[in-house]
Structure formats: C-alpha cells, structure tokens
C-alpha cells in the first residue's frame, strides 16, 4: 500500500476567485454520497480494522464528521470579521475520543450527510463579496478567503476518501 501524503505536509495555493465557488460547492455537496459509496457493502471487521496504528476506514469517515463543527465555526469567524480563523485541534483529540468504531457506520454517514448539507446550504446563500472575505489560517499562516476554505475542505475530504480507498485495497489483498 502506498502511503498518502500527510495532510499537514500539504501546501496550498490560495487566492481563488469567488467564481470558483459553484464548482467547489458541487464537490462539497457530493462528498456524503462519495463517502457512502466508498464504504458500501464492507463488513464491520473491514470497516473497523486498523493498519499500522492508523485510523480505520470507519474512523476516517468519523473524522470527516468531527471536523464539520470546525468548518462551521470558521464560517462564523468570517461572519463576525475575525482576523484569524479558529485553530484546528492538530492532535485530532475529538476523533481519537469519539469511538467511531463502536458506532454503526450508517449513523456516521447519516450524521455527516445532515451536517454537510446544512453547511453547503449556508454557503449557497453567501454573496460573491462574502466569499472573498479573508482571515488568517492559523496553521498555514496565510490569508484564506471563504472560497479558499471551501477548496481546503474539499481537498481534505479527498485526502480521507483516498485514504479509505488505500485501506480497502490493502485489506482486499
């Protein structure tokens, strides 16, 4: 199994145009279905199996759910004119403590879909001027607009969907 690049090692070129938002919203809106498709038909022993001390498929799915509250908080940051976005928990304590392997995958998928739908609906009401608002990303130390945040989240989604694909391939061997 090839190891995906660590998320924290990724670099991002930001400064996207507000006109890019519609394509990014399409990506964000599609993630719950893509996630559900990626785990469809997998037995619990595969969903909850860890490899080399890393998160299981189910924990990767749960992690996406866990971060929706941070994303929502960051949208609030833009609304209030914050200079800097709320920081992420770089230790992922919420995911480690959540016991996602003890929950039915259907609950994780349903919760993620509901929360993501609410956030995408919120973003669909944002004006081009609001999409261009910026605040400092605390880890990247660069200005991030609302549309840049959409890109960042879509890339994070893809990172974990790719990790799930890698785990599925490794466990099928």
Backbone as a chain_set.jsonl record, in Angstrom:
{"seq": "XXXXXXXXXXXXXXXXXXXXXXXXXXXXXXXXXXXXXXXXXXXXXXXXXXXXXXXXXXXXXXXXXXXXXXXXXXXXXXXXXXXXXXXXXXXXXXXXXXXXXXXXXXXXXXXXXXXXXXXXXXXXXXXXXXXXXXXXXXXXXXXXXXXXXXXXXXXXXXXXXXXXXXXXXXXXX", "coords": {"N": [[0.853, -1.179, 0.0], [0.604, 2.168, -0.89], [1.641, 5.09, 0.819], [-0.414, 7.744, 1.552], [0.247, 11.261, 1.117], [1.012, 13.039, 4.045], [-1.495, 14.98, 5.596], [-0.815, 17.347, 6.949], [1.535, 17.984, 5.731], [0.912, 19.021, 3.321], [0.828, 21.682, 0.949], [-0.756, 24.719, 0.015], [-2.019, 26.651, -2.622], [-3.572, 29.531, -2.369], [-6.16, 32.039, -2.797], [-8.255, 31.897, -4.516], [-10.797, 32.645, -6.942], [-14.006, 34.126, -6.327], [-15.813, 33.169, -8.21], [-15.178, 30.52, -8.487], [-16.572, 29.18, -6.611], [-19.029, 27.795, -7.132], [-18.331, 25.349, -8.381], [-16.779, 24.257, -6.351], [-18.681, 24.03, -4.307], [-20.267, 22.077, -5.458], [-18.508, 19.889, -5.333], [-18.252, 19.674, -2.531], [-20.883, 19.152, -1.792], [-21.202, 16.654, -2.911], [-19.658, 14.946, -1.405], [-20.798, 13.434, 0.881], [-22.268, 11.376, -0.462], [-20.232, 10.195, -1.981], [-18.625, 9.251, 0.095], [-20.383, 7.419, 1.325], [-20.679, 5.606, -0.81], [-18.069, 4.653, -0.893], [-17.833, 3.037, 1.332], [-19.823, 1.24, 1.133], [-21.274, -1.929, 1.524], [-19.109, -3.026, 2.852], [-17.939, -5.208, 5.347], [-18.289, -5.04, 8.966], [-15.864, -5.856, 10.198], [-13.902, -5.156, 8.385], [-14.399, -2.418, 8.04], [-13.693, -1.447, 10.56], [-11.109, -2.147, 10.98], [-7.775, -1.523, 11.783], [-4.682, -0.294, 10.419], [-1.309, -0.508, 10.816], [-1.421, 1.058, 13.163], [-2.87, 3.249, 12.4], [-5.857, 5.195, 11.679], [-8.949, 3.45, 11.196], [-11.078, 2.589, 8.377], [-13.663, 3.362, 9.086], [-13.113, 5.162, 11.151], [-11.811, 7.156, 9.702], [-13.987, 8.077, 8.211], [-15.581, 8.995, 10.333], [-13.924, 11.026, 11.251], [-14.177, 12.978, 9.257], [-16.795, 13.789, 9.8], [-16.363, 14.783, 12.396], [-14.897, 17.122, 11.918], [-16.638, 18.897, 10.763], [-17.851, 20.683, 12.543], [-15.757, 22.437, 13.14], [-15.35, 23.629, 10.655], [-17.823, 24.927, 10.354], [-17.622, 26.701, 12.51], [-15.514, 28.262, 11.599], [-16.744, 29.506, 9.428], [-18.491, 31.094, 10.866], [-16.53, 32.721, 12.0], [-15.714, 34.261, 9.776], [-18.132, 35.621, 9.363], [-18.252, 37.241, 11.621], [-16.141, 38.896, 11.277], [-13.613, 38.131, 12.142], [-10.084, 38.252, 12.643], [-8.37, 36.123, 12.57], [-8.817, 32.695, 11.864], [-10.523, 30.118, 13.732], [-8.438, 27.747, 15.348], [-7.515, 24.436, 14.296], [-7.71, 21.324, 16.062], [-4.792, 19.995, 16.295], [-3.978, 17.551, 17.185], [-6.078, 15.917, 16.823], [-7.908, 15.141, 18.821], [-10.695, 14.93, 19.223], [-11.529, 13.029, 17.331], [-10.016, 10.811, 18.118], [-11.157, 10.326, 20.61], [-13.77, 9.733, 20.054], [-14.687, 7.137, 19.559], [-15.488, 5.96, 17.108], [-15.428, 3.473, 15.874], [-17.125, 1.989, 17.389], [-19.651, 2.696, 16.742], [-22.519, 2.363, 14.586], [-21.829, 2.338, 11.114], [-23.739, 3.429, 9.492], [-24.932, 5.403, 11.068], [-22.851, 7.273, 11.339], [-22.546, 8.044, 8.663], [-25.116, 9.137, 8.134], [-25.224, 11.254, 9.985], [-23.036, 12.795, 9.108], [-23.869, 13.457, 6.5], [-26.162, 15.028, 7.033], [-25.12, 17.234, 8.494], [-23.229, 18.239, 6.688], [-24.895, 18.932, 4.562], [-26.346, 21.059, 5.7], [-24.278, 22.95, 6.009], [-23.437, 23.354, 3.355], [-25.791, 24.401, 2.294], [-25.863, 26.77, 3.743], [-23.586, 28.023, 2.68], [-24.42, 28.323, 0.046], [-26.02, 30.528, 0.128], [-24.339, 32.658, 0.376], [-22.929, 35.732, -0.65], [-21.007, 36.893, -3.553], [-19.222, 38.891, -2.642], [-19.055, 38.257, 0.078], [-17.911, 35.73, -0.145], [-15.345, 36.396, -0.796], [-14.232, 37.4, 1.504], [-11.592, 37.47, 3.91], [-9.517, 35.766, 6.318], [-6.896, 35.015, 8.591], [-5.39, 31.884, 8.242], [-4.714, 29.709, 10.836], [-2.73, 27.631, 10.978], [-1.498, 27.471, 8.449], [-0.683, 30.044, 8.168], [-1.417, 32.054, 6.382], [-3.506, 34.304, 4.482], [-6.897, 33.339, 4.092], [-9.644, 32.999, 2.086], [-13.273, 32.746, 2.094], [-14.012, 31.178, -0.104], [-11.559, 29.944, -0.561], [-11.445, 28.422, 1.774], [-13.492, 26.624, 1.243], [-12.296, 25.182, -0.842], [-10.106, 24.096, 0.579], [-11.425, 22.434, 2.436], [-12.699, 20.668, 0.645], [-10.457, 19.463, -0.483], [-9.446, 18.238, 1.807], [-11.508, 16.433, 2.306], [-11.155, 14.786, 0.016], [-8.604, 13.805, 0.574], [-9.087, 12.085, 2.763], [-10.97, 10.35, 1.63], [-9.363, 9.181, -0.309], [-7.539, 7.908, 1.38], [-9.246, 6.024, 2.536], [-9.796, 4.485, 0.241], [-7.236, 3.449, -0.233], [-6.919, 1.876, 2.081], [-9.005, 0.017, 1.715], [-8.049, -1.296, -0.581], [-5.695, -2.418, 0.427], [-6.699, -4.17, 2.342], [-8.088, -5.943, 0.804], [-6.202, -7.426, -0.431]], "CA": [[0.0, 0.0, 0.0], [1.342, 3.425, -0.878], [1.21, 5.954, 1.901], [-0.786, 9.075, 1.081], [0.981, 12.361, 1.737], [0.403, 13.517, 5.288], [-2.276, 16.196, 5.4], [-0.098, 18.511, 7.471], [2.662, 18.285, 4.84], [0.377, 19.626, 2.102], [0.907, 23.13, 0.741], [-1.919, 25.163, -0.741], [-2.015, 27.957, -3.268], [-4.888, 30.101, -2.131], [-6.453, 33.216, -3.604], [-9.223, 31.514, -5.543], [-11.804, 33.638, -7.318], [-15.354, 33.743, -5.885], [-16.478, 32.422, -9.276], [-14.869, 29.094, -8.339], [-17.377, 28.627, -5.522], [-20.076, 26.849, -7.547], [-17.706, 24.037, -8.579], [-16.375, 23.758, -5.035], [-19.894, 23.599, -3.603], [-20.653, 20.79, -6.049], [-17.625, 18.878, -4.729], [-18.592, 19.526, -1.114], [-22.211, 18.542, -1.728], [-21.095, 15.256, -3.35], [-18.842, 14.121, -0.508], [-21.52, 12.39, 1.623], [-22.572, 10.237, -1.338], [-18.961, 9.536, -2.296], [-18.224, 8.524, 1.294], [-21.278, 6.264, 1.455], [-20.3, 4.648, -1.854], [-16.755, 4.061, -0.6], [-17.924, 2.042, 2.413], [-20.976, 0.373, 0.872], [-21.071, -3.369, 1.451], [-17.954, -3.508, 3.616], [-18.334, -5.766, 6.642], [-17.748, -4.306, 10.117], [-14.469, -6.204, 10.51], [-13.055, -4.367, 7.474], [-14.615, -1.005, 8.359], [-13.089, -1.061, 11.844], [-9.736, -2.665, 11.052], [-6.693, -0.537, 11.707], [-3.46, -0.727, 9.764], [-0.112, 0.188, 11.305], [-1.766, 2.033, 14.184], [-3.59, 4.387, 11.804], [-7.305, 5.09, 11.757], [-9.687, 2.526, 10.34], [-11.959, 3.212, 7.386], [-14.773, 3.985, 9.811], [-12.577, 6.322, 11.869], [-11.611, 8.205, 8.697], [-15.319, 8.636, 7.95], [-15.96, 9.752, 11.522], [-13.096, 12.23, 11.314], [-14.817, 13.983, 8.407], [-17.909, 14.302, 10.599], [-15.834, 15.556, 13.527], [-14.372, 18.425, 11.512], [-17.686, 19.792, 10.274], [-18.081, 21.757, 13.523], [-14.682, 23.421, 12.967], [-15.647, 24.36, 9.436], [-18.946, 25.804, 10.665], [-17.085, 27.758, 13.368], [-14.726, 29.158, 10.751], [-17.692, 30.346, 8.695], [-18.887, 32.111, 11.846], [-15.406, 33.665, 12.107], [-15.835, 35.212, 8.665], [-19.321, 36.448, 9.584], [-18.001, 38.216, 12.692], [-14.988, 39.721, 10.933], [-12.413, 37.704, 12.876], [-8.811, 38.427, 11.943], [-7.784, 34.786, 12.434], [-9.769, 31.593, 11.983], [-10.329, 29.195, 14.847], [-7.459, 26.709, 15.015], [-7.883, 23.019, 14.375], [-7.021, 20.516, 17.064], [-3.806, 19.279, 15.483], [-3.829, 16.19, 17.716], [-7.317, 15.201, 16.48], [-8.434, 14.539, 20.054], [-12.116, 14.609, 19.071], [-11.646, 11.764, 16.599], [-9.468, 9.734, 18.946], [-12.053, 10.07, 21.742], [-15.149, 9.528, 19.597], [-15.035, 5.71, 19.473], [-16.265, 5.762, 15.878], [-15.523, 2.045, 15.554], [-18.193, 1.402, 18.196], [-20.929, 3.186, 16.227], [-22.858, 1.855, 13.254], [-21.375, 3.211, 10.032], [-24.914, 4.146, 8.975], [-25.119, 6.609, 11.889], [-21.799, 8.23, 10.965], [-22.887, 8.554, 7.331], [-26.31, 9.986, 8.227], [-24.858, 12.489, 10.691], [-22.173, 13.583, 8.229], [-24.682, 13.973, 5.404], [-27.034, 16.095, 7.539], [-24.327, 18.415, 8.847], [-22.639, 18.781, 5.457], [-25.983, 19.565, 3.812], [-26.61, 22.353, 6.336], [-23.177, 23.873, 5.718], [-23.486, 23.692, 1.927], [-26.929, 25.314, 2.129], [-25.411, 28.061, 4.277], [-22.666, 28.605, 1.7], [-25.151, 28.655, -1.179], [-26.646, 31.839, 0.332], [-23.285, 33.658, 0.542], [-22.731, 36.582, -1.832], [-19.615, 36.924, -4.024], [-18.424, 39.737, -1.746], [-18.809, 37.481, 1.302], [-16.99, 34.642, -0.492], [-13.992, 36.952, -0.904], [-13.721, 37.808, 2.822], [-10.427, 36.685, 4.321], [-8.999, 35.722, 7.686], [-5.641, 34.264, 8.619], [-5.463, 30.474, 8.629], [-3.749, 29.642, 11.935], [-1.602, 26.722, 10.747], [-0.821, 27.818, 7.201], [-0.182, 31.416, 8.341], [-1.687, 32.843, 5.182], [-4.916, 34.677, 4.381], [-7.761, 32.348, 3.459], [-10.998, 33.505, 1.847], [-14.318, 31.733, 2.254], [-13.905, 30.239, -1.226], [-10.358, 29.145, -0.285], [-11.819, 27.444, 2.799], [-14.243, 25.57, 0.544], [-11.288, 24.366, -1.524], [-9.351, 23.408, 1.619], [-12.272, 21.353, 2.96], [-12.873, 19.678, -0.428], [-9.199, 18.72, -0.569], [-9.381, 17.388, 2.999], [-12.424, 15.324, 2.016], [-10.499, 13.886, -0.937], [-7.487, 13.154, 1.271], [-9.593, 10.955, 3.551], [-11.561, 9.376, 0.707], [-8.23, 8.437, -0.883], [-7.037, 7.024, 2.436], [-10.201, 4.912, 2.609], [-9.543, 3.633, -0.934], [-5.968, 2.741, 0.013], [-7.174, 0.838, 3.087], [-9.804, -1.032, 1.074], [-7.158, -2.054, -1.467], [-4.763, -3.189, 1.259], [-7.414, -5.236, 3.039], [-8.565, -6.896, -0.2], [-5.051, -8.222, -0.895]], "C": [[0.895, 1.237, 0.0], [0.778, 4.311, 0.223], [0.832, 7.318, 1.336], [0.042, 10.145, 1.804], [0.243, 12.804, 2.996], [-0.31, 14.845, 5.027], [-1.485, 17.432, 5.821], [1.138, 18.861, 6.648], [2.207, 18.966, 3.548], [0.571, 21.135, 2.113], [-0.261, 23.522, -0.159], [-1.67, 26.529, -1.35], [-3.434, 28.494, -3.161], [-5.062, 31.352, -2.986], [-7.411, 32.897, -4.737], [-10.249, 32.623, -5.762], [-13.17, 33.192, -6.79], [-16.145, 32.974, -6.942], [-16.207, 30.927, -9.232], [-15.783, 28.401, -7.329], [-18.386, 27.585, -5.991], [-19.509, 25.45, -7.768], [-17.29, 23.43, -7.24], [-17.581, 23.298, -4.226], [-20.401, 22.277, -4.152], [-19.818, 19.668, -5.444], [-18.029, 18.61, -3.281], [-19.934, 18.825, -0.936], [-22.142, 17.049, -2.058], [-20.37, 14.362, -2.348], [-19.645, 13.097, 0.289], [-21.851, 11.16, 0.78], [-21.3, 9.474, -1.699], [-18.485, 8.707, -1.106], [-19.081, 7.272, 1.472], [-20.942, 5.191, 0.423], [-18.994, 3.933, -1.505], [-16.814, 2.986, 0.484], [-19.048, 1.037, 2.188], [-20.557, -1.099, 0.782], [-19.875, -3.9, 2.22], [-18.418, -4.046, 4.964], [-17.678, -4.991, 7.791], [-16.283, -4.623, 10.419], [-13.479, -5.497, 9.581], [-13.18, -2.881, 7.801], [-13.834, -0.558, 9.592], [-11.648, -1.542, 12.01], [-8.725, -1.533, 10.896], [-5.485, -1.161, 11.019], [-2.313, 0.13, 10.267], [-0.435, 1.292, 12.302], [-2.515, 3.253, 13.679], [-5.093, 4.149, 11.911], [-7.852, 4.059, 10.782], [-10.474, 3.318, 9.288], [-13.064, 3.987, 8.102], [-14.306, 5.212, 10.589], [-12.258, 7.467, 10.911], [-12.942, 8.873, 8.361], [-15.774, 9.496, 9.128], [-15.182, 11.046, 11.661], [-13.682, 13.337, 10.433], [-16.004, 14.611, 9.134], [-17.399, 15.211, 11.716], [-15.414, 16.963, 13.125], [-15.43, 19.378, 10.966], [-17.94, 20.942, 11.255], [-16.995, 22.829, 13.438], [-14.956, 24.276, 11.732], [-16.779, 25.366, 9.673], [-18.484, 26.981, 11.54], [-16.27, 28.754, 12.55], [-15.625, 30.027, 9.875], [-18.241, 31.436, 9.606], [-17.79, 33.157, 12.008], [-15.47, 34.709, 10.995], [-17.006, 36.17, 8.899], [-19.085, 37.533, 10.63], [-16.791, 39.099, 12.416], [-13.727, 39.369, 11.695], [-11.173, 37.886, 12.003], [-8.185, 37.068, 11.646], [-8.861, 33.736, 12.665], [-9.478, 30.757, 13.22], [-9.329, 28.109, 14.442], [-8.075, 25.312, 15.085], [-7.151, 22.395, 15.551], [-6.053, 19.617, 16.301], [-3.518, 17.871, 15.991], [-5.046, 15.323, 17.397], [-7.924, 14.477, 17.676], [-9.897, 14.12, 19.919], [-12.296, 13.264, 18.375], [-11.13, 10.603, 17.438], [-10.422, 9.357, 20.079], [-13.447, 9.615, 21.315], [-15.6, 8.07, 19.547], [-15.906, 5.426, 18.243], [-16.392, 4.29, 15.502], [-16.623, 1.342, 16.346], [-19.587, 1.829, 17.736], [-21.257, 2.478, 14.916], [-22.394, 2.847, 12.186], [-22.545, 4.01, 9.478], [-25.184, 5.42, 9.767], [-24.096, 7.682, 11.532], [-22.145, 8.87, 9.623], [-24.085, 9.5, 7.381], [-25.989, 11.312, 8.907], [-24.001, 13.387, 9.807], [-22.991, 14.224, 7.113], [-25.545, 15.147, 5.864], [-26.251, 17.372, 7.825], [-23.735, 19.051, 7.595], [-23.708, 19.5, 4.632], [-26.289, 20.947, 4.384], [-25.528, 23.373, 5.986], [-23.197, 24.29, 4.248], [-24.659, 24.636, 1.647], [-26.573, 26.704, 2.644], [-24.515, 28.764, 3.254], [-23.374, 29.03, 0.417], [-25.821, 30.026, -1.081], [-25.625, 32.977, 0.429], [-23.094, 34.43, -0.765], [-21.277, 36.5, -2.308], [-18.707, 37.783, -3.139], [-18.083, 38.987, -0.463], [-17.845, 36.324, 1.04], [-15.543, 35.117, -0.526], [-13.421, 37.408, 0.441], [-12.569, 36.901, 3.22], [-10.192, 36.782, 5.82], [-7.75, 34.85, 7.631], [-5.893, 32.821, 9.034], [-4.37, 30.239, 9.668], [-2.556, 28.708, 11.717], [-0.809, 27.124, 9.511], [-0.194, 29.207, 7.253], [-0.294, 32.217, 7.052], [-3.171, 33.194, 5.144], [-5.693, 33.614, 3.608], [-9.144, 32.968, 3.311], [-12.003, 32.381, 2.098], [-14.225, 30.714, 1.12], [-12.643, 29.384, -1.093], [-10.659, 28.071, 0.759], [-12.61, 26.304, 2.171], [-13.288, 24.617, -0.174], [-10.524, 23.507, -0.518], [-10.144, 22.212, 2.162], [-12.479, 20.273, 1.899], [-11.615, 18.832, -0.596], [-9.032, 17.786, 0.629], [-10.313, 16.187, 2.844], [-11.739, 14.3, 1.115], [-9.336, 13.136, -0.296], [-7.99, 11.926, 2.035], [-10.319, 9.926, 2.69], [-10.473, 8.547, 0.029], [-7.631, 7.48, 0.135], [-7.94, 5.805, 2.579], [-9.989, 3.958, 1.433], [-8.272, 2.817, -0.768], [-6.171, 1.614, 1.026], [-7.989, -0.309, 2.491], [-8.927, -1.909, 0.194], [-6.215, -2.935, -0.66], [-5.464, -4.374, 1.914], [-7.961, -6.288, 2.079], [-7.455, -7.837, -0.645], [-4.89, -9.495, -0.099]], "O": [[1.829, 1.337, 0.795], [-0.417, 4.276, 0.515], [1.66, 7.98, 0.711], [0.475, 9.958, 2.941], [-0.981, 12.926, 3.01], [0.208, 15.716, 4.328], [-1.489, 18.446, 5.122], [1.729, 19.922, 6.845], [3.037, 19.434, 2.769], [0.487, 21.779, 3.159], [-0.696, 22.734, -0.998], [-1.178, 27.444, -0.689], [-4.365, 27.977, -3.779], [-4.201, 31.677, -3.804], [-7.387, 33.539, -5.787], [-10.522, 33.427, -4.87], [-13.467, 31.997, -6.803], [-17.05, 32.211, -6.603], [-16.919, 30.147, -9.864], [-15.765, 27.176, -7.208], [-18.582, 26.579, -5.309], [-20.137, 24.464, -7.384], [-17.436, 22.226, -7.026], [-17.511, 22.284, -3.533], [-20.908, 21.444, -3.4], [-20.351, 18.619, -5.083], [-18.135, 17.458, -2.861], [-20.098, 18.002, -0.036], [-22.937, 16.264, -1.541], [-20.463, 13.137, -2.44], [-19.205, 11.951, 0.373], [-21.728, 10.03, 1.253], [-21.296, 8.243, -1.718], [-17.997, 7.59, -1.28], [-18.558, 6.19, 1.739], [-20.922, 4.003, 0.744], [-18.837, 2.745, -1.79], [-15.942, 2.12, 0.547], [-19.206, 0.093, 2.962], [-19.622, -1.457, 0.067], [-19.646, -5.109, 2.238], [-19.21, -3.398, 5.649], [-16.636, -4.363, 7.606], [-15.539, -3.742, 10.85], [-12.333, -5.267, 9.965], [-12.179, -2.165, 7.834], [-13.367, 0.579, 9.657], [-11.045, -1.359, 13.068], [-8.824, -0.704, 9.992], [-5.291, -2.376, 11.033], [-2.347, 1.356, 10.154], [0.203, 2.344, 12.292], [-2.769, 4.187, 14.439], [-5.539, 3.038, 12.197], [-7.302, 3.83, 9.705], [-10.52, 4.547, 9.316], [-13.357, 5.131, 7.755], [-15.034, 6.2, 10.674], [-12.418, 8.633, 11.274], [-13.012, 10.096, 8.24], [-16.293, 10.596, 8.937], [-15.715, 12.05, 12.135], [-13.682, 14.504, 10.823], [-16.193, 15.826, 9.088], [-17.952, 16.286, 11.947], [-15.561, 17.9, 13.911], [-15.14, 20.551, 10.733], [-18.217, 22.063, 10.827], [-17.28, 24.009, 13.643], [-14.809, 25.498, 11.767], [-16.696, 26.516, 9.243], [-18.909, 28.118, 11.333], [-16.337, 29.959, 12.791], [-15.288, 31.181, 9.609], [-18.436, 32.571, 9.173], [-18.081, 34.346, 12.14], [-15.3, 35.901, 11.247], [-16.892, 37.373, 8.665], [-19.653, 38.621, 10.537], [-16.451, 39.957, 13.23], [-12.857, 40.221, 11.877], [-11.215, 37.699, 10.787], [-7.55, 36.879, 10.609], [-9.706, 33.875, 13.549], [-8.344, 30.694, 13.694], [-9.373, 27.612, 13.317], [-9.021, 25.059, 15.831], [-6.104, 22.881, 15.978], [-6.453, 18.601, 15.732], [-2.879, 17.082, 15.295], [-5.041, 14.123, 17.674], [-8.394, 13.345, 17.559], [-10.296, 13.078, 20.439], [-13.125, 12.454, 18.789], [-11.738, 9.533, 17.466], [-10.488, 8.191, 20.466], [-14.224, 9.156, 22.152], [-16.802, 7.807, 19.497], [-16.925, 4.741, 18.333], [-17.374, 3.902, 14.87], [-17.009, 0.222, 16.011], [-20.59, 1.371, 18.284], [-20.349, 2.039, 14.211], [-22.552, 4.058, 12.346], [-22.367, 5.147, 9.039], [-25.623, 6.418, 9.195], [-24.435, 8.861, 11.433], [-22.05, 10.087, 9.465], [-24.071, 10.551, 6.74], [-26.431, 12.37, 8.457], [-24.211, 14.599, 9.759], [-22.821, 15.407, 6.817], [-25.647, 16.152, 5.16], [-26.673, 18.464, 7.442], [-23.741, 20.275, 7.46], [-23.446, 20.562, 4.068], [-26.47, 21.903, 3.63], [-25.834, 24.53, 5.698], [-22.994, 25.463, 3.937], [-24.531, 25.566, 0.851], [-26.947, 27.706, 2.036], [-24.673, 29.958, 2.997], [-22.965, 29.997, -0.225], [-26.154, 30.622, -2.105], [-26.011, 34.14, 0.552], [-23.098, 33.846, -1.848], [-20.406, 36.081, -1.546], [-17.549, 37.433, -2.916], [-16.957, 39.068, 0.027], [-17.047, 35.976, 1.91], [-14.622, 34.33, -0.31], [-12.246, 37.767, 0.516], [-12.567, 35.71, 2.907], [-10.605, 37.732, 6.484], [-7.585, 34.044, 6.715], [-6.533, 32.563, 10.053], [-3.206, 30.542, 9.406], [-1.471, 28.979, 12.23], [0.422, 27.115, 9.532], [0.714, 29.515, 6.481], [0.617, 32.958, 6.682], [-3.998, 32.473, 5.702], [-5.215, 33.067, 2.614], [-9.743, 33.41, 4.292], [-11.631, 31.223, 2.287], [-14.348, 29.512, 1.359], [-12.655, 28.214, -1.476], [-10.185, 26.94, 0.644], [-12.416, 25.143, 2.531], [-13.455, 23.399, -0.12], [-10.321, 22.315, -0.749], [-9.602, 21.119, 2.325], [-12.438, 19.085, 2.216], [-11.699, 17.626, -0.826], [-8.534, 16.669, 0.482], [-9.957, 15.065, 3.203], [-11.738, 13.104, 1.405], [-9.111, 11.962, -0.592], [-7.389, 10.855, 1.961], [-10.28, 8.736, 3.001], [-10.645, 7.347, -0.183], [-7.256, 6.36, -0.211], [-7.456, 4.683, 2.725], [-10.003, 2.741, 1.62], [-8.231, 1.638, -1.118], [-5.647, 0.515, 0.843], [-7.691, -1.477, 2.739], [-9.049, -3.133, 0.22], [-5.967, -4.082, -1.033], [-4.889, -5.457, 2.027], [-8.265, -7.405, 2.496], [-7.724, -8.916, -1.173], [-3.974, -10.275, -0.36]]}, "num_chains": 1, "name": "protein.A"}
